[in-house]
Amino acid sequence: DTAVSQTPKYLVTQMGNDKSIKCEQNLGHDTMYWYKQDSKKFLKIMFSYNNKELIINETVPNRFSPKSPDKAHLNLHINSLELGDSAVYFCASSQAGPLRGQYFGPGTRLTVT
Amino acid sequence: KQEVTQIPAALSVPEGENLVLNCSFTDSAIYNLQWFRQDPGKGLTSLLLIQSSQREQTSGRLNASLDKSSGRSTLYIAASQPGDSATYLCAVYGSEKLVFGKGTKLTVNP
């Protein structure tokens, strides 16, 4: 059983389009995250949600809007895509609190042309 | 602002060698430190999680140590195998988020 799943795995789109990436976790975790891994492979947090509430927003352009319909899902919607948005986006989840590790999804490779 | 540095950036060793990967962080106010493995084109696999109150964790051929006061962690891999080839990422948890290093790309040659 996949613990943290993301769809789609690959996404190729043109500049200016709007796209969404979906994430689901079946671990019963309270907290979910979105990370961006750039072309230099540097992984950086974008957002975190705890029980559907936004906890962290790391100076991400407001073209990026996370949405958490329930505790098990955290989707990422991106408006007006730019070339610089091309990256691999990872979803992760964890139990609330600092004592637990994070579990990552397989990633979504977004290419903006 | 927390910064995590991993040295070396890349490492190539012959099969069977024992090796050490290094991670340092600037702010010792962390709750835990996590080592991950990332294979090309794949997600992250958690290898070891060390709480701030612990000194080390072991899993199979892997041993991770943590010296919070000096801001250092090491990942020791014993008897390396070609299947260990991957990028190893260190991340520290503090202020409700994980901060990652840029990773060490390990190649184990048969």
Interface residues (C-beta under 8 A of the other chain):
Chain A: Y33 K40 K41 F42 L43 K44 I45 S48 I55 I56 E58 F90 A92 P98 L99 R100 G101 Q102 Y103 F104 G105 P106 G107 R109
Chain B: Y31 N32 Q34 F36 G41 K42 G43 L44 T45 S46 L49 Q51 T87 L89 A91 Y93 G94 E96 K97 L98 V99 F100 K102 G103
